[in-house]
Structure formats: structure tokens, C-alpha cells
Amino acid sequence: MRAAAGEKQIVVKSWDGTFVTHPRAHAKPTSIDDVVAIMRDPERYPAPVRARGSGHSPANCGEADGGTIVDMRGMDRILDVGEDTITAEGGALYIDLAKELERRGLQLHVNTEIGCLTIGSGACCATKDASMPGEHGQISAYVVGMKIVTPSGDVLEVTEDDPELLQAARSSYGLFGIVCEVTIRARPLQQLSVEHRTFRVAQFADLLPELIATDASLMFYLFPFVDRVSVEFRQYVGDARGPGAERPNRTTWKLRNFTWRTVAPGAARLAEACIPWRPARYQLLNWFDSSLHVALDRLLRSPVTLPPDQMIRYPDRAGFTGFTSSIWGFPEPVFGRALNEYCDFVRRYDRDRKWRANMLAVGYRVDHDTSSLLSYSYDGPVLTIDPVCTGTAGWVDFLDSFNGFCSDRGASPLLNQTRGVTREMARRAFGDRLDTLEAHRRRIDPADRVLSDFFRAVLPAQTPAGDVAGPVS
Ligand SMILES: Cc1cc2nc3c(=O)[nH]c(=O)nc-3n(C[C@H](O)[C@H](O)[C@H](O)COP(=O)(O)OP(=O)(O)OC[C@H]3O[C@@H](n4cnc5c(N)ncnc54)[C@H](O)[C@@H]3O)c2cc1C
């Protein structure tokens, strides 16, 4: 085991440097036994003990001030590939699972645009991708087994034999301990068609029921300042290894990924750096957005691609083209109206506060999903709004207002991907499911060894006697 503990200050930053934590110990396990040893040595590895995957979460959920960060990237082995499952260590990258499956004519069900989240985080935190017809849009929904090293240092195996515990573990956010192994379902590799069509915002909101009824997934790029929504439709069109399978186009997603990962954030950062006069800067970005939606419609279409090609392997550090986002999922019935109101909201915010996000927003339709206790689509299908920005001064204030806007409309946050969620907002979104999670957590971690201040602030408040208090408001 490579580990360092001591008095000298340790600094651990999130991927883009937004969040900085100062743990007293920074452990780098390479086996499940190492993780057991960490949990059993509170003197060398003080609480809170928090795993770190790739540090990509745009919320402060990886914070472990005064405690221990357990860097999982040394545990990245793929352990087994079955007929319809794959098992890997918790620090393995999702894109590496996808590539291994592809070699064997298999694929993951959910192919997120981010490839470098770790499977340990994907199993126990919230994720998003547009649901393919008849499927879920959250990675954890397909997790059928986890080996968790609990705060006492025991190994807890969670499987489909205990559906209630599995449902809770799929949104346990490290609060049951460190996920060291994950088994997730796979399916035969499919061919995927993709196309984009652009609408005016109000037109898109009106057409939503019709678009949802088509047999395609629905993701969108939203450009509120030029009144456009570019909708991405994807469909499975057949078995990629079947007799009539066509040769897939491997450049369509490369182009999308290059634009998303490099061109769009690069343009925003260059505009911020080179054009001090605000009206000119945003005029240029409006022009960029208008070109982008035209390019999306014309270039990002293909009748045959492969699902794993959608994933992006981001660099280890964000650098110049880093960006951040924050997300809320709105119940489908209220979404059309909420989207129009969101566009009014950001335009009003821009006028009154002289601030706007320098990138677009995106959104996903995620199907009804009760597989995890804190699923943001637990009560029915949702559509999300995720503003994206390079994190300029003003972003956090904007999110404070945005969070209120969303929570007031009955939207749900993703605790690892929505910045600034309050206990009241969490309660409004998840109701008494939070108490159920908390009851599991207190049974597994009675001494709060893995409970950080971040999660303490959103979970049900503790009374002095240690009982769980009721709703905060
Ligand atoms: C550029 C960019 C693009 C993104 N695109 C997408 C996207 O397309 N879809 C999507 O769903 N998300 C996306 N995200 C968000 C990101 O995927 C999620 O926040 C994800 O949880 C990050 O995984 P990670 O491995 O970096 O986990 P971390 O951020 O390191 O950790 C997240 C939380 O999980 C805990 N944790 C981590 N590993 C373990 C473990 N093994 N056991 C127990 N607890 C653990 C940590 O303590 C922390 O609380 C994106 C983020 C960025 C920055």
C-alpha cells in the first residue's frame, strides 16, 4: 500500500480545481485488503474517510477536511466478463469497461458522455444520460452487485438477493463505505443511429409530447440567448455483430466529443480572456452558438455508429478547456413550461445582474426509475436542465438563484452533480426516502466514520440524542 499520513498539509483538488479539500491522510490502496486496513486504523486514517474516484463531481461531495481521502485509481482492474455482466474494481474507468466489452461484442446499457468517471462512483452516485427506449438513463440501475468495505472494515456484499439494500446502496454516495468491486449488466453491442434537429424553444416545448413518443432517446443542447434548442435523437438499429451489420461511422462521435470537450469551452475561455467589453464578448458567443446549432444539424448525423464511441476520456487535469455544470431533473409534465421560464429567467438574470453562463445548457430525458432510493426520476420521467460554464466569477451566485428556481418547480437535484443543495431542497425532492437512507446509514456507520460535512448538511438533521429529526421545513 502506498500511503501518506502526517502533519504536513495535504491538498486534494477536484478535476477542474473548483473544490479543494485538506485531509490529514491521503491513502492510495491497490487492493480491497488495503481498504479494509484503512477503515480499521482510525488513528492513522481519521474520519471522515471519503473515497475519491476521478474527482469529476461538480459538487463538493468529495470533501474530507481533517479526515482521509482514499484515492481509488490504483484499484482499476477488470476482474471478470460474463455473458451479460462485467465486474471491475471500484477505481476502474467506465470507458475502460466499455472498451473491454466492445472487444467482446458487448456494451454497457448507459453510455454517458463522460468516460472517465470511476465505476465505484457510478454505482453509488447519481449519473445521467438520455434513456434509450425501454431503458434507464442512470448507470446504477444496471449495477447488480457491489463489494463495499464498511466503516468497521468488514466487507459487505450487496446483490440482487437483497433488493432493498441494493436500492439504498445505489445511492449511498460512499455513506455505507468504500465500493471496491462492482458488477454491472451488459448487453450485445448495438448499432446506433444519431441525428440532430433544431427548434425554437417554445416550439420544442410544444412538440415535446410528440418527440417523446418517437422511438428515440432525447438529449438537447439549449441556447437560450439565441432562442434555439438542438435535439439529439438516438436509436438502436440492430446488432453490431449481426450478419447484415453495416460498417459503423467512427468519426461522428469524435467530432461531437472534440467540439464538446475542446472547441466549446475553448471558445468561451478565449472570449472571456480577449474581449473585455461585455456586449461584444457575448455577441461573439451568440454568433458561436448560432454556428454550433447549424453544425450540429448538418454534421452530427449518421445511420450507423457505435455506442461506446460516445464516451470522452477527459485529461487528468482540466486545464484551459475545463468546464463545470450543475443539474436538476424536472418532472416531465411541468418541463415544457419550466423550460420557457428558464429562458426568461437567464435573460432576466443577464439584464439585471449583468452575468450569464458563457456556455450553453444541456438536458436529458431520463425515464422513470426507482432502482435507487434517491433516484431523481423516482416519481416519473424527468427532463433535466444543466447550465454549463467555465466557472467565471458569478457562477456560484447564479446557481443559488437557479437552485431556488428549480426547487420551486418540483425539480430534483443529483447530490454529486448539483452544487449548493440545501437540506430543505433535498427534503422537498426526496421526501421520506432520505429517512430510509439515513436509517441504513446509521446502522452501517453508527460512529459517522465516513460521514463528511457535505452529506451531514443534506441528510436529515440529527437531534442531540442521535435520533433523526423530521422534515426541516
Ligand atoms: C467534464 C465533465 C463531464 C461530465 N459528464 C457527465 C455525464 O455525461 N454524465 C454524468 O452522469 N455525469 C457527468 N459528469 C459528472 C460526473 O460523472 C459525476 O459527478 C461522477 O460521480 C464523477 O465520478 P468520479 O469517479 O469522478 O467520482 P468523484 O467525483 O471522485 O466522487 C464522487 C462521490 O462519490 C464518492 N466516491 C467515489 N468513488 C467511490 C467509491 N469507490 N466508493 C464509495 N464512494 C465513492 C466520493 O467520495 C464523492 O462523494 C461530468 C463531469 C465533468 C467534470
The ligand as an ORCA input file, in Angstrom:
! r2SCAN-3c Opt
* xyz 0 1
  C     -16.444     17.474    -17.903
  C     -17.454     16.663    -17.168
  C     -18.402     15.950    -17.866
  C     -19.353     15.175    -17.188
  N     -20.288     14.484    -17.911
  C     -21.163     13.679    -17.254
  C     -22.105     12.863    -17.962
  O     -22.144     12.855    -19.187
  N     -22.951     12.083    -17.246
  C     -22.900     12.035    -15.882
  O     -23.685     11.316    -15.270
  N     -22.029     12.798    -15.195
  C     -21.172     13.599    -15.835
  N     -20.281     14.354    -15.117
  C     -20.313     14.264    -13.632
  C     -19.524     13.052    -13.098
  O     -19.603     11.954    -13.962
  C     -20.101     12.557    -11.794
  O     -20.070     13.590    -10.850
  C     -19.361     11.317    -11.240
  O     -19.869     10.998     -9.966
  C     -17.869     11.560    -11.134
  O     -17.218     10.324    -10.906
  P     -15.809     10.322    -10.231
  O     -15.234      8.958    -10.395
  O     -15.009     11.455    -10.705
  O     -16.216     10.492     -8.691
  P     -15.709     11.596     -7.648
  O     -16.132     12.934     -8.116
  O     -14.282     11.402     -7.340
  O     -16.581     11.181     -6.359
  C     -17.968     11.413     -6.333
  C     -18.536     11.000     -4.962
  O     -18.516      9.585     -4.846
  C     -17.698      9.154     -3.753
  N     -16.958      8.005     -4.263
  C     -16.117      7.970     -5.326
  N     -15.670      6.723     -5.505
  C     -16.256      5.960     -4.559
  C     -16.175      4.579     -4.200
  N     -15.413      3.727     -4.880
  N     -16.894      4.137     -3.158
  C     -17.683      4.978     -2.451
  N     -17.788      6.286     -2.723
  C     -17.088      6.774     -3.768
  C     -16.818     10.350     -3.414
  O     -16.445     10.372     -2.060
  C     -17.751     11.516     -3.775
  O     -18.639     11.742     -2.715
  C     -19.339     15.137    -15.764
  C     -18.383     15.877    -15.052
  C     -17.443     16.633    -15.738
  C     -16.445     17.428    -14.970
*
